[in-house]
Amino acid sequence: MPRTLDSQITMEKTPSYFVTKETPQRISAMSRETRLIVVVRDPVTRAISDYTQTLTKAPDLPSFQELAFRNQTLGIVDTSWNAIRIGLYALHLDNWLRFFPLAQIHFVSGERLITDPAGELARVQDFLGLKRIVTDKHFYFNRTKGFPCLKKPESSGSPRCLGKSKGRTHVQIDREAIEQLRDFYRPYNIRFYEMVGHDFKWE
Ligand SMILES: Nc1ncnc2c1ncn2[C@@H]1O[C@H](COP(=O)(O)OS(=O)(=O)O)[C@@H](OP(=O)(O)O)[C@H]1O
């Protein structure tokens, strides 16, 4: 980690941290004061997004259903497939809570990050004890991209959207498989809402 002054915050972003068993212990050994920010979205949409992303790198991949279910007729989900396992937020959080208090972990809603980026960023800034510098005026909705993008500060530069790999059109998955996955995730989601004290309304 780079050195920082008292007035600075070091930030590091690695999506796999939240779901890697050894990470909480390692981060805690480095600094118990670390604050953690996790972006979570509906685990069913997340799994489809994950699959869509993998498919661009490996077009011969088996179908989503083949990977997601051990037995689709019986509705048995394959929790060993990463795209499914990552969405079991309550289980990953259990692991973190052995090393960090909940007050040091902030969950950003992936859905609201799209519909209300400034609102989500306000909560992140509050969590980090920062002044609310990033506000509504820093975002605009880009119709071509279909997502909010960053306006560049007043005079300099041009607007900045996230790259092509963010916000891809998802692979179409049949209704039945989606319902089966919703049923599968429901108890884990409810437990997660209870643990963090917030209902993300994934249904
Ligand atoms: N402003 C803006 N622009 C574009 N995309 C946005 C934005 N805000 C959130 N998102 C959502 O971010 C999703 C991609 O992020 P990832 O978590 O896959 O990124 S990472 O690869 O883990 O770094 C990506 O998921 P997909 O839509 O499934 O591609 C987006 O829905």
The ligand as a Gaussian input file, in Angstrom:
#p B3LYP/6-31G(d) Opt

LIG

0 1
 N      -22.358000       4.426000     -14.469000
 C      -22.246000       3.165000     -14.878000
 N      -21.843000       2.865000     -16.133000
 C      -21.732000       1.569000     -16.530000
 N      -21.982000       0.501000     -15.723000
 C      -22.392000       0.767000     -14.470000
 C      -22.548000       2.090000     -13.989000
 N      -22.960000       2.036000     -12.702000
 C      -23.055000       0.748000     -12.404000
 N      -22.731000      -0.023000     -13.460000
 C      -22.750000      -1.469000     -13.467000
 O      -21.410000      -1.944000     -13.264000
 C      -21.403000      -3.278000     -13.740000
 C      -20.005000      -3.723000     -14.072000
 O      -19.248000      -3.723000     -12.940000
 P      -18.463000      -5.006000     -12.456000
 O      -18.772000      -5.218000     -11.031000
 O      -18.672000      -6.145000     -13.389000
 O      -17.019000      -4.491000     -12.555000
 S      -15.729000      -5.298000     -12.174000
 O      -15.397000      -6.065000     -13.389000
 O      -16.012000      -6.155000     -11.066000
 O      -14.769000      -4.263000     -11.890000
 C      -22.274000      -3.273000     -14.961000
 O      -22.939000      -4.492000     -14.998000
 P      -23.560000      -5.058000     -16.340000
 O      -24.696000      -4.131000     -16.690000
 O      -24.039000      -6.398000     -15.972000
 O      -22.460000      -5.055000     -17.341000
 C      -23.222000      -2.094000     -14.758000
 O      -24.573000      -2.463000     -14.613000

